[in-house]
Amino acid sequence: MMTRTVVVLAVALAALLAGCVKTQTAADPASAPASGKSLAQVLGAAVPPTSWSPKTGVDWWESFVNGNPKRDVYSPNNQAAREAIASELRGFGYTVRVMDFPAGAMGVTVPTTTGPVSVHVVEAVKVGKTNPSHAIALGGHYDTQTATIYGAYDNGAGTAAVVASCDALSKVELDRTLVCLLFDGEEVGTVGSEAYLGYLNAEKPFTLDWYLGFDMTGMNWPGYAWKFYAWVGDEYGESLFPFVNATLHDVLQYPIEGVEAFPFNDRNSDEATFKSAHVPTIRFAGGRTASTYDQYHMPQDTVQHVYDVVGGRANFEKGFATVVHSAYTLAWMLDATTLGEITADSSK
């Protein structure tokens, strides 16, 4: 892939004086060594601003979670949930389909007591401008664990973060194809993402260059005491970690007290499916482990409980905004470079 050269937009003087327009500096990744800046710093200076609203994103989270309880795999409620996701993503201008993987296909397993059933994946696609055969994917699971009812944090919050990040990214031009994925069946063994990977391997609609995963996000800095974490898949940790770390701390200027990245991933959700296929992955979450959350896989994982824990909706909005802003920034920057350029920069 040819690296994108960022185009500088002309800005009206009146708008600048009014503080309405955020200026951008021309950024060519090849200039990083000459400037003495890291690749992340050079690309970060050119990330376009976004008008995405945390209030809108959290409104949708509340509506989705409260309106679609018991999203268990193979259940009738699961259908309504995936239709709600698909409708929202279509509204952002994506080409959306609900993919159906029958029982037994591509490794999908089902309870022996059920009849013919399927696992589903909501796929939303925005074709890239100059390199459409390569893609960046953002994904998370929308199904609930059987002991839960609403699954507000696990993983309604991650679902909403994917939807909100894809909302923000729909407004900017990308060279690669952008793919937004919401998976069924994570709670019974990541079968939805595994089925989708089987489809990619069989049909080869594009080469997946990056995968950003969201599971249990939003209960984190700056609205809550937990850190916001980003885990880099182990295989590419040595080269990708410096880039992610610099993005979070040098570009976005988040403090280490509130945000931390790791050059490994000791969590396990749908990103593990893509990691196993040698795709560079980044996993986002609030809280170091799943069990840090007192209602993990428990009946009281509700919107109200999340608000009670973090001290109100306003605090959750702050943490949720950190997730989406980080994902938006990293996705745009990853689209503007290659793994080879990142690796070369990290070895300097």
JOSULVEN-V258502 format. One line per field, one symbol per residue. psi: psi as a letter, one per 20 degrees, with the letter a starting at -180 (. if undefined). burial: b if it has 24 or more other C-alpha atoms within 12 Angstrom, else e. Layout:
# JOSULVEN-V258502
psi: ???
burial: ???
This chain:
# JOSULVEN-V258502
psi: ppppppppqppphhhghikippqqppoohiigghiiqrgggghhijpqqqjqohggghghggggghimrmkqqjqhhhghghhggggghhhijqopqopooqpipkjpqqqiirbprrqqpppppopqgiliiqqpqprrqiqqqhirfhlghnlhghghhggghhggiiiqpqgrppppppqqjhikkkhghhgghhgghghlhrpohqppqoomqhmrqjirhqqpqoppphhjghhhghggghgghggikqqhhhpqqqkrojrobhhhghhhjkppqppqqpphrhihpikokrhknrghgghggikrghhgggghhggggggggggghhhjarhghgghhhi.
burial: eebbbbeeeeeeeeeeeeeeeeeeeebbbbebeeeebbbbbbbbbbbbebbbebeebbbbbbbbbbbbbbbbbbbebbbbbbbbbbbbbbebebbbebbbbebeeeebbbeeeeeebbbbbbbbbbbbeebbebbbbbbbbbbbbbebbbbbbbbbbbbbbbbbbbbbbbebbbbbbbbbbbbbbbbbbbbbbbbbbeeeeeeeebbbbbbbbbbbbbbbbbbbbbbbbbbbbbebbbbbbbbbbbbbbbbbebeeebbbbbbbbebbbbbbbbbebebbbbbbbbbbbbeebebbbeebbbbebbbebbeebebbbbbbbbbbbbbbbbbbbbbbbbbebbbebbee
